Amino acid sequence: SGLVLSGIYSTYQSQQRSLVGTGFGQVDAPRGAYLEPRLEAATQYASNINLAEDSAGLTTGDGTLTARTIRIIALPEGSVDRVLATGGARFQAAGVDRGIDGDDLTLRFTQPLALQQLEVEGSAVLRQNIDKGRSELGAASIRIQFRSAAGKVAPDQMTAGGDAFFAFTGNAGDTMRCQADTLRARMDAGGRFPTRTEGEGKCVLRYQRPARQERIDASGQRFGVDFFPQTTDASKFRMEGGVNARRTVGDRWSETASDFLSGEFSAADHRQLSSLVQQGDVRFRDATRSGRAKETRLEGDLLRLIGKPVVESEGVVIRAAEMTYEQRTGNLRCTGGVETVANPANAAGPKPIVPLGSGEAAGQTVYIHARTVELDQAANRVTFSGGCRMTQGRNVLTAARFVWNRQDESFTAEDKVLLTATVKAQKGPERRLEVQSGRMAYNPARRRILFEQKVRTTSADGEMTSDSLWGYFEEGAGLRKLFARDRIRITQQAREATGDRAMVDLAANQFVLQGSPARVVDRAEGRTTQGVQLTFFQGDDRIRVDSEAQVLDMD
């Protein structure tokens, strides 16, 4: 009628092939299986009970265990120590949609028969579905520590090793996947939701938000993820140790390398990444530019570069105290002692910005300093503001504001413009030329430079003022001639001249002045010469008077 196994306080009913008693509730040995109690002769307690062949089952208050073979290990006093399940083992928790699968599974108990630990070896996978999403933990091996809560046991800590991963999926389809050689996770008091997970060794972190077409992939040596209460939604994450990350939003992408990476999600919208911080020799690149800094902070699509940031694009290098880069539009703002370096000799870089002076500087590196630099990607325009200074070779241009149009390489300077350049003469040494004005514009297609608004030109030959002044840079020779228009006044050591139009041949020290009429006053001799066109030379008393004016310049 039955065999009483007092060691586990259960009764074996041979007709039903099951164990019934106060311990597990029910142990099933299906038809064709066998139950083999092995009794210790000295103490007469059951040290092993095997249920084998096909599918054995065991039900406790914590859940149901199934496997090809289940083995119950008892202690000398008759209590259950552990249960071993081998061959396609599965444990389905009671009361929640949580199951764990693996090749071999071990349940360990404390007394009175309280589940203390669950161990799974071989292709271990833990899956849990809840009303706010689902989670999945997989590895070569998983160990789960349980704690008592409200009279029931619940998962407390989980450790996974060997190609371990922890994946979380929200109802909106957003996913967070963590991979590492070793993973640890801590659950909340109810054992249903994760509060924190950590990983070490060859770590990979992936976040996907399909609704925004956003994805973040990061790799490093260690990571940690915290979660919003009662959800599987990550609240913050961090990664350190040789971190490499890639972020894509639609068809836009950016890649970074750093020592440390951390991110936070919005409490109002768990799917919204509110900030992403990287520290320690940060390097980044995207489709248009690359750069580096001590620290970067991403808020939405706005990337701040802090700590000696450097950005490079198409042969142009920018350094500043701080930079703000809008990744969606490609706009860049730099502040705090900004230095821009452009190398015209670089085939992949820009054309010469302004080939100043005598022409030998045209292929030399251009240095531009300003307090603020703004790059408008859509307009392909760079604006320099505040104490602007551009140096190329021995030539210097200063102004309150520079504007560089990258589309046609045109360049303008505004407000208190001063150009200091070196010019060649046909005979004698090189000379310095200074031009002051309210505005300057350079057209690279015509190699034409134009000064406007109260123009003052100064050299060793004297001084000339006019409403406008322009000239052309000759290949290999630089600025050879200057042309002036309206309210022209030329002041030299012994004479003064006025007119409406003028041409200055810098190499030949020649002046051609036109007007109605043009006048030259020799102060030393008290002589005035006037005519439609006057031609005179520096250091020469001769003045040629023409009755008809020649065309000086088509402009």
C-alpha positions in Angstrom: 0.0 0.0 0.0 2.9 2.4 0.3 6.5 3.0 1.5 7.1 5.6 4.2 10.4 7.4 3.8 10.8 9.2 7.1 14.0 10.9 6.1 12.1 13.4 4.0 8.7 13.2 5.8 7.0 12.0 2.6 5.0 9.0 1.5 5.7 7.2 -1.7 2.5 6.0 -3.4 3.6 3.2 -5.8 0.2 3.1 -7.6 0.4 6.8 -8.5 4.2 6.8 -8.8 4.5 10.0 -6.8 5.8 11.3 -3.5 3.2 13.0 -1.3 3.9 14.7 2.0 4.8 17.8 4.0 8.0 18.4 2.2 7.7 19.3 -1.5 4.0 18.7 -1.9 4.3 16.4 -4.9 7.2 14.6 -6.7 6.1 13.0 -10.0 7.7 10.0 -11.6 5.8 9.4 -14.8 5.0 6.1 -16.2 8.1 4.3 -17.3 10.3 6.1 -14.9 11.6 4.7 -11.6 11.9 5.9 -8.1 15.0 4.6 -6.4 15.4 5.5 -2.7 18.8 4.6 -1.3 18.7 4.1 2.5 21.7 4.5 4.8 21.9 1.3 6.9 23.1 3.1 10.1 20.5 5.9 10.3 17.8 4.6 8.0 17.2 7.9 6.3 16.9 8.6 2.6 20.1 10.2 1.3 19.1 10.1 -2.4 15.9 9.8 -4.2 16.2 9.6 -8.0 13.4 10.1 -10.6 14.8 9.2 -14.0 14.0 8.4 -17.6 12.1 10.9 -19.8 10.6 13.9 -17.8 10.7 14.0 -14.1 8.8 16.7 -12.2 9.0 18.3 -8.8 6.6 20.9 -7.4 7.4 23.1 -4.4 5.8 26.2 -3.0 8.3 28.3 -5.0 7.7 26.7 -8.4 7.9 23.6 -10.6 11.0 21.8 -11.7 11.2 19.5 -14.7 14.1 17.6 -16.1 15.2 14.3 -17.6 16.5 13.3 -14.2 15.8 14.9 -10.8 17.8 13.9 -7.7 16.8 14.9 -4.1 19.7 15.1 -1.6 18.7 14.8 2.1 20.6 15.6 5.3 21.1 13.1 8.2 18.4 14.7 10.2 15.9 14.1 7.5 15.7 17.6 5.9 16.2 18.3 2.2 19.6 19.9 1.4 19.4 20.3 -2.4 17.7 19.1 -5.5 19.7 18.2 -8.7 18.1 18.3 -12.1 19.9 17.2 -15.3 19.0 17.0 -18.9 16.9 19.9 -20.3 16.2 21.3 -16.8 13.6 24.0 -16.3 12.3 25.8 -13.2 9.1 27.8 -13.5 8.6 30.2 -10.6 5.2 30.2 -8.9 3.0 33.3 -9.1 5.1 35.1 -11.7 5.9 34.7 -15.4 9.6 33.8 -14.7 11.3 30.7 -15.9 14.9 29.5 -16.1 16.3 26.9 -18.4 19.6 25.0 -18.7 21.4 21.7 -19.1 21.8 21.1 -15.3 20.0 22.9 -12.5 20.5 22.8 -8.7 18.1 24.1 -6.0 19.6 24.6 -2.6 17.5 25.0 0.6 17.6 26.3 4.1 15.3 25.0 6.8 12.4 24.7 6.9 12.6 24.0 3.2 13.2 27.6 2.1 14.8 28.1 -1.3 18.1 29.7 -0.8 20.0 29.4 -4.1 19.4 28.3 -7.7 22.3 27.3 -9.9 22.1 26.6 -13.6 25.0 25.2 -15.8 25.1 24.9 -19.6 23.2 27.3 -21.9 21.4 28.9 -19.0 18.6 31.4 -19.8 16.4 33.2 -17.3 13.3 34.9 -18.8 10.7 37.1 -17.1 7.6 38.9 -18.4 6.0 41.7 -16.5 3.3 44.3 -17.3 6.0 47.0 -18.2 8.3 44.8 -20.3 10.4 41.7 -20.2 14.0 40.8 -19.2 16.3 37.9 -20.2 19.5 36.8 -18.6 21.7 34.3 -20.4 25.2 32.8 -19.8 27.1 29.5 -19.6 26.2 29.5 -15.9 23.8 31.4 -13.6 23.6 31.6 -9.9 20.5 33.2 -8.1 20.5 34.1 -4.4 17.0 34.3 -2.8 15.7 36.2 0.2 12.5 35.9 2.2 9.9 38.6 1.6 6.4 38.6 3.0 6.6 34.9 3.8 7.8 34.1 0.3 11.3 33.8 -1.2 12.2 36.2 -4.0 15.4 36.6 -6.2 17.8 38.9 -4.5 21.1 38.7 -6.4 22.0 37.0 -9.7 25.5 36.2 -11.0 26.1 35.0 -14.6 29.5 33.9 -16.1 30.7 32.9 -19.5 29.5 35.1 -22.4 26.8 36.5 -20.1 24.1 38.9 -21.3 21.2 40.8 -19.6 18.6 42.2 -21.9 15.6 44.4 -21.1 12.8 45.3 -23.4 10.1 47.9 -22.7 6.5 47.8 -24.0 7.4 50.5 -26.6 10.1 48.3 -28.0 13.1 50.1 -26.4 15.9 47.7 -25.5 19.0 47.7 -23.3 21.4 44.8 -23.7 24.4 44.3 -21.5 27.1 41.7 -22.3 30.2 40.8 -20.2 32.4 37.9 -19.2 30.8 38.2 -15.7 27.4 39.8 -14.9 25.9 40.6 -11.5 22.3 41.9 -10.9 20.4 42.9 -7.8 16.6 42.7 -7.7 14.1 44.8 -5.8 12.3 43.6 -2.6 9.7 41.7 -4.6 12.3 40.0 -6.8 10.5 41.1 -10.0 12.5 44.2 -11.2 16.2 44.8 -11.4 17.6 47.7 -9.4 21.2 47.5 -10.7 23.4 45.3 -12.9 27.2 45.3 -13.3 29.6 43.6 -15.6 33.4 43.0 -16.0 35.7 41.8 -18.8 35.0 42.5 -22.5 31.8 44.4 -21.8 29.3 45.5 -24.5 26.4 47.8 -23.9 23.6 48.4 -26.5 20.6 50.7 -26.3 18.0 50.9 -29.0 15.0 53.3 -29.4 13.1 52.3 -32.6 10.7 55.2 -32.4 13.5 57.7 -32.8 15.8 55.4 -34.9 18.4 55.8 -32.2 21.0 53.3 -31.2 24.1 53.4 -28.9 26.7 50.7 -28.9 29.5 50.9 -26.3 32.4 48.5 -25.3 34.8 48.6 -22.4 36.1 46.6 -19.4 33.5 47.4 -16.7 30.0 48.7 -16.7 27.0 49.4 -14.4 23.3 50.0 -15.1 20.7 51.4 -12.6 17.0 51.1 -13.2 13.9 53.2 -12.5 11.8 51.7 -9.6 9.3 49.0 -10.6 10.5 48.9 -14.2 13.0 47.3 -16.5 13.9 50.8 -17.8 17.5 52.0 -17.3 17.8 55.2 -15.4 21.6 55.6 -15.7 24.5 53.6 -17.0 28.3 53.9 -16.9 31.2 52.1 -18.6 35.0 52.5 -18.1 38.3 51.1 -19.3 39.1 51.8 -22.9 35.5 52.7 -23.9 34.6 52.8 -27.6 31.1 54.0 -28.5 29.0 54.6 -31.6 25.7 56.5 -31.7 23.3 56.6 -34.6 20.1 58.6 -35.0 18.5 57.9 -38.4 21.3 58.2 -41.0 23.5 60.3 -38.7 26.4 58.7 -36.8 29.2 59.5 -34.5 32.0 57.4 -32.9 34.0 58.1 -29.7 36.8 56.7 -27.7 37.4 57.6 -24.0 38.4 56.3 -20.6 34.9 56.7 -19.1 31.3 56.9 -20.4 28.1 57.5 -18.4 24.5 58.3 -19.4 21.2 59.2 -17.8 17.6 58.9 -19.1 14.8 61.3 -18.4 12.6 60.6 -15.4 9.6 62.1 -17.3 10.3 59.9 -20.4 12.3 56.8 -19.7 13.0 56.4 -23.4 14.7 59.8 -23.7 18.4 59.9 -23.2 18.9 63.2 -21.3 22.7 63.2 -21.1 25.8 61.3 -22.1 29.2 62.1 -20.5 32.6 61.0 -21.6 35.9 61.7 -19.8 39.6 61.1 -20.1 41.3 61.8 -23.5 38.0 61.7 -25.4 38.2 61.4 -29.2 35.3 61.6 -31.6 34.4 61.7 -35.2 31.4 61.8 -37.5 30.7 62.2 -41.2 32.0 65.8 -41.3 34.6 66.3 -38.6 36.7 64.8 -35.9 38.0 66.1 -32.5 39.3 65.5 -29.0 38.8 66.9 -25.5 39.3 66.0 -21.9 35.5 65.7 -21.5 32.4 65.7 -23.6 28.7 66.1 -22.6 25.9 65.2 -24.9 22.4 66.6 -24.1 19.9 65.8 -26.8 21.8 66.5 -30.0 24.0 69.2 -28.3 27.6 68.0 -27.7 29.8 70.1 -25.4 33.6 69.7 -25.5 35.4 70.8 -22.4 39.1 70.8 -21.5 41.4 71.9 -24.4 39.0 70.7 -27.1 40.3 70.4 -30.7 38.1 69.9 -33.8 39.3 69.1 -37.3 37.5 69.2 -40.6 38.9 69.3 -44.2 42.3 70.3 -43.1 41.2 73.1 -40.7 42.0 72.6 -37.0 40.2 74.6 -34.3 41.3 74.9 -30.6 39.3 76.6 -27.9 38.6 76.6 -24.2 35.1 75.1 -24.8 33.1 74.0 -27.8 29.4 73.3 -28.4 28.6 71.0 -31.4 25.0 70.5 -32.6 25.2 67.1 -34.1 21.8 67.3 -35.9 22.7 70.5 -37.8 26.5 70.2 -37.8 26.8 73.7 -36.3 29.8 74.4 -34.1 30.4 77.2 -31.5 33.8 77.7 -30.0 34.6 80.2 -27.1 37.6 81.2 -25.0 40.8 82.1 -26.9 39.9 80.3 -30.1 42.7 79.4 -32.6 42.0 78.2 -36.1 44.8 76.7 -38.2 44.3 76.2 -42.0 47.0 74.7 -44.2 46.4 75.7 -47.9 49.2 73.4 -48.9 47.1 70.4 -47.8 45.4 69.0 -50.9 42.4 67.9 -48.9 42.1 71.2 -47.1 40.8 74.6 -48.1 42.0 77.0 -50.7 44.1 79.9 -49.5 42.0 82.2 -47.4 43.8 85.4 -48.2 47.1 85.2 -49.9 48.5 88.2 -48.2 51.5 90.3 -49.1 54.0 89.5 -51.8 52.8 86.1 -52.7 55.3 83.9 -51.0 52.8 83.5 -48.1 50.1 82.1 -50.3 51.0 78.5 -49.6 51.9 79.1 -45.9 49.7 78.0 -42.9 47.0 80.5 -41.9 46.5 81.2 -38.2 43.3 82.9 -37.0 42.7 83.9 -33.4 39.4 85.2 -32.0 37.3 85.1 -28.8 34.4 83.3 -30.5 34.1 81.2 -33.6 30.7 79.9 -35.0 30.4 77.5 -37.9 27.1 77.4 -39.7 27.1 74.0 -41.5 24.0 74.7 -43.7 25.4 78.0 -44.9 29.0 76.6 -45.0 30.1 79.8 -43.2 32.5 80.4 -40.4 32.2 83.6 -38.3 35.0 84.9 -36.1 34.2 87.5 -33.5 36.1 89.6 -30.9 39.7 90.6 -31.3 40.2 88.7 -34.6 43.8 88.3 -35.8 44.9 86.4 -38.9 48.5 85.7 -39.6 50.0 84.2 -42.8 53.7 84.3 -43.1 54.9 87.8 -42.2 51.5 89.3 -42.9 48.8 90.1 -40.4 45.1 91.1 -40.7 43.1 92.2 -37.6 39.4 93.3 -37.2 36.5 92.9 -34.8 34.9 90.3 -37.0 35.9 87.9 -39.8 33.4 85.9 -42.0 34.8 83.0 -44.0 32.4 81.5 -46.7 33.6 78.0 -47.2 31.5 77.5 -50.3 33.4 79.9 -52.5 36.3 80.6 -50.1 35.5 84.3 -49.9 36.6 86.2 -46.8 35.4 89.4 -45.2 36.7 91.5 -42.3 34.6 94.1 -40.5 35.1 96.9 -38.0 38.5 98.4 -37.4 40.2 96.5 -40.1 44.0 96.7 -40.3 46.1 94.8 -42.8 49.9 94.8 -42.4 51.7 93.2 -45.3 55.1 92.9 -47.0 55.4 94.0 -50.6 58.2 93.7 -53.1 59.8 96.6 -55.0 61.5 96.5 -58.4 64.6 97.9 -56.7 65.5 98.1 -53.1 64.4 96.2 -50.1 60.9 94.9 -49.3 58.5 97.4 -47.7 55.7 97.2 -45.2 52.2 98.3 -46.2 49.4 99.1 -43.8 45.8 99.5 -44.8 43.1 100.6 -42.4 39.3 100.5 -43.2 35.9 99.8 -41.9 35.5 96.7 -44.1 37.6 94.3 -46.2 36.4 91.6 -48.7 38.5 89.1 -50.6 37.2 87.3 -53.7 39.4 84.2 -54.4 38.0 83.6 -57.8 39.3 87.0 -59.0 42.1 87.1 -56.4 40.8 90.6 -55.6 40.9 92.3 -52.2 38.7 95.3 -51.5 38.8 97.8 -48.7 35.8 100.2 -48.0 34.7 102.9 -45.5 37.4 105.5 -44.6 40.4 103.7 -46.1 43.8 104.8 -45.0 46.9 103.3 -46.7 50.3 103.9 -45.1 53.8 102.9 -46.3 57.3 104.3 -46.4 56.2 106.4 -49.4 53.6 108.3 -47.4 49.9 108.0 -46.7 46.8 107.9 -48.9 43.1 108.1 -47.8 40.1 107.2 -50.0 36.6 105.9 -49.8 37.6 102.6 -51.3 40.7 100.7 -52.2 41.3 97.4 -54.1 44.0 95.3 -55.6 44.8 91.9 -57.2 47.2 89.3 -56.1 49.4 88.2 -58.9 50.6 84.5 -58.9 54.0 84.4 -57.3 54.2 88.1 -56.9 51.5 89.0 -54.5 49.9 92.5 -54.4 51.6 94.6 -57.0 49.1 97.4 -57.7 46.4 99.2 -55.7 43.4 101.2 -57.0 41.6 103.9 -55.1 38.4 105.8 -55.7 36.6 108.9 -54.4 38.0 111.6 -52.1 41.6 110.6 -52.5 44.3 112.4 -50.6 48.0 111.5 -50.9 50.4 112.9 -48.4 54.2 112.5 -48.9 57.2 114.2 -47.3 57.2 117.3 -49.5 53.9 117.2 -51.4 50.2 116.6 -51.1 47.9 115.4 -53.9 44.1 115.1 -54.3 41.9 113.4 -56.9 38.9 111.1 -57.6 40.7 107.9 -58.8 44.2 106.6 -58.4 46.5 103.7 -59.2 49.6 102.9 -57.1 52.3 100.7 -58.5 53.9 99.3 -55.4 56.8 97.7 -57.2 57.7 100.8 -59.3 56.8 103.4 -56.6 54.6 105.1 -59.2 51.3 107.0 -58.6 48.7 107.8 -61.3 46.1 110.3 -60.1 43.0 111.3 -62.0 40.3 114.0 -61.2 38.4 117.0 -62.3 41.1 118.1 -61.9 43.7 116.1 -60.1 46.2 118.3 -58.1 49.7 117.9 -56.7 50.9 120.6 -54.3 54.7 120.8 -53.7 55.0 122.4 -50.3 58.7 122.8 -50.5 58.7 124.9 -53.7 55.1 126.3 -53.3 54.1 124.9 -56.7 50.7 123.4 -57.7 50.3 121.1 -60.6 46.9 120.0 -61.9 45.3 118.1 -64.8 43.0 115.3 -65.8 45.7 112.8 -65.1 48.9 113.2 -63.2 51.8 110.7 -62.9 54.5 111.0 -60.3 57.1 108.9 -58.5 58.2 108.6 -54.9 61.6 110.4 -54.4 61.3 112.1 -57.8 60.3 115.7 -58.5 59.0 114.9 -62.0 55.2 115.1 -62.6 53.8 114.1 -66.0 50.5 115.9 -66.9 48.1 114.2 -69.4 45.1 115.9 -71.0 43.2 112.6 -71.2 42.6 110.1 -68.5 43.5 106.4 -69.1 41.5 103.5 -67.9 43.2 102.5 -64.6 41.0 99.5 -63.7 37.8 98.0 -65.1 36.2 98.1 -61.6 
